[in-house]
Amino acid sequence: MKIAVRAVLIPMAVVLLYAFVPGVREQPWNATRIFGAILAVAGYGLVLVARIQLGSSFSFRPQAKELVTRGLYSRLRNPMYVFLDTMLCGLILMFRLPWLFVVVAALIAVQSIQAHREAKILEQKFGPTYLNYRRQTWF
C-alpha cells in the first residue's frame, strides 16, 4: 500500500471515532481539547514527514537497509515513535479519554524495546558510523 493511501487511513479512523464514539461530539471545545487537536494534527504531520524521509528503509521488522541521518533523523533516531506518541496524546486530550494514557505508556515501553533491537542491528551493520550518529541524536 502506498504512503498516500495509508496517510488517509488514520484521519479516517479519527473522523469515525469522533462521529461514532458516544458523547465525544457533544463535549465542548475548551482549551485542552483544542490543544489536543493541534497536538494530534502536528504529531500526525511529523509522522508522515518522518515516514517519507525514511523512504525504502522503512520496515515493521528491524532491518538495516540504510542509515538515514537527514531531516528529522538528524536530531532524533526514532522520530516516528516520538511523533506517533505525540499524536496519540493529542487524540486522548481531544477525545477526553485520559485512561488511554495507560495504553500509550505501554506502547512507549514496546517502542523502547523495538528501538533497542533496531539500534543493535544498525550498530552491527554500520559500526562506528552508527555510534557517532547515536551520540549526536536523542532517542
C-alpha positions as CSV (number, residue, x, y, z in Angstrom):
1,M,0.0,0.0,0.0
2,K,1.5,3.4,-1.0
3,I,2.2,6.1,1.6
4,A,-0.5,8.4,0.2
5,V,-3.2,5.7,0.7
6,R,-2.0,4.9,4.2
7,A,-1.8,8.5,5.1
8,V,-5.6,8.8,4.7
9,L,-6.4,5.8,6.9
10,I,-5.5,7.4,10.3
11,P,-7.5,10.6,9.6
12,M,-10.5,8.5,8.5
13,A,-10.3,6.4,11.7
14,V,-10.2,9.6,13.8
15,V,-13.2,11.0,12.0
16,L,-15.1,7.7,12.6
17,L,-14.2,7.8,16.2
18,Y,-15.3,11.4,16.5
19,A,-18.6,10.5,14.8
20,F,-19.4,7.2,16.5
21,V,-17.9,7.2,20.0
22,P,-20.8,8.1,22.3
23,G,-20.6,11.5,23.9
24,V,-17.4,12.7,22.0
25,R,-19.1,15.2,19.7
26,E,-21.2,16.6,22.5
27,Q,-18.2,17.6,24.5
28,P,-17.4,21.4,24.5
29,W,-14.3,22.5,22.6
30,N,-12.3,24.0,25.5
31,A,-8.6,24.9,25.6
32,T,-7.5,21.4,26.5
33,R,-9.5,19.8,23.7
34,I,-8.3,22.4,21.1
35,F,-4.7,21.9,22.3
36,G,-5.2,18.1,21.9
37,A,-6.4,18.5,18.4
38,I,-3.5,20.8,17.4
39,L,-1.1,18.3,19.1
40,A,-2.7,15.4,17.2
41,V,-2.5,17.1,13.8
42,A,1.1,18.3,14.3
43,G,2.1,14.8,15.5
44,Y,0.5,13.2,12.6
45,G,2.1,15.6,10.1
46,L,5.5,14.9,11.6
47,V,4.9,11.1,11.5
48,L,4.2,11.5,7.7
49,V,7.4,13.6,7.3
50,A,9.5,11.0,9.2
51,R,8.0,8.2,7.1
52,I,8.7,9.9,3.9
53,Q,12.3,10.7,5.0
54,L,12.8,7.1,5.9
55,G,11.9,6.1,2.4
56,S,12.6,2.5,1.5
57,S,14.4,1.9,4.8
58,F,11.0,1.6,6.5
59,S,10.0,-1.9,7.7
60,F,8.0,-3.3,10.5
61,R,10.8,-5.8,11.4
62,P,14.2,-4.4,12.5
63,Q,16.4,-4.2,9.4
64,A,19.5,-2.3,8.4
65,K,18.9,-1.2,4.8
66,E,20.4,2.3,5.1
67,L,21.4,4.6,7.9
68,V,19.0,7.6,7.5
69,T,20.5,10.7,9.1
70,R,18.8,13.5,7.2
71,G,15.8,15.7,8.1
72,L,14.1,14.7,11.4
73,Y,16.5,11.8,11.7
74,S,19.4,14.3,12.1
75,R,18.1,15.1,15.6
76,L,16.0,12.0,16.6
77,R,16.9,8.4,16.0
78,N,13.2,7.4,16.2
79,P,11.0,10.3,15.1
80,M,8.2,8.1,14.0
81,Y,7.8,6.7,17.5
82,V,8.1,10.1,19.2
83,F,5.6,11.8,16.9
84,L,3.2,8.8,16.9
85,D,3.1,9.1,20.7
86,T,2.6,12.9,20.4
87,M,-0.3,12.3,18.0
88,L,-1.9,9.7,20.4
89,C,-1.6,12.0,23.4
90,G,-3.2,14.8,21.4
91,L,-6.1,12.4,20.4
92,I,-6.5,11.4,24.1
93,L,-6.8,15.0,25.1
94,M,-9.1,15.8,22.2
95,F,-11.4,12.9,22.9
96,R,-11.2,13.3,26.6
97,L,-10.2,9.7,27.3
98,P,-7.5,10.0,29.9
99,W,-7.5,6.3,30.8
100,L,-5.9,5.7,27.4
101,F,-2.6,7.3,28.7
102,V,-2.1,3.8,30.3
103,V,-2.2,2.3,26.8
104,V,0.3,5.0,25.5
105,A,2.6,4.2,28.4
106,A,2.5,0.5,27.4
107,L,3.1,1.5,23.8
108,I,6.1,3.6,24.8
109,A,7.6,0.6,26.6
110,V,7.1,-1.6,23.5
111,Q,8.7,1.1,21.3
112,S,11.7,1.4,23.6
113,I,12.3,-2.3,23.3
114,Q,11.9,-2.1,19.5
115,A,14.2,0.9,19.3
116,H,16.8,-1.1,21.3
117,R,16.6,-4.0,18.8
118,E,16.8,-1.7,15.9
119,A,19.9,0.0,17.4
120,K,21.7,-3.3,17.8
121,I,21.1,-4.2,14.2
122,L,22.2,-0.8,12.9
123,E,25.3,-0.9,15.1
124,Q,26.2,-4.3,13.7
125,K,25.8,-3.2,10.1
126,F,27.2,0.4,10.3
127,G,29.5,0.2,13.3
128,P,31.4,3.4,14.2
129,T,29.2,5.4,11.8
130,Y,26.1,4.5,13.7
131,L,27.7,5.0,17.1
132,N,28.8,8.5,16.1
133,Y,25.2,9.2,14.8
134,R,23.8,7.9,18.1
135,R,26.0,10.3,20.1
136,Q,24.6,13.2,18.1
137,T,20.9,12.3,18.4
138,W,18.3,11.7,21.0
139,F,16.1,8.6,21.4
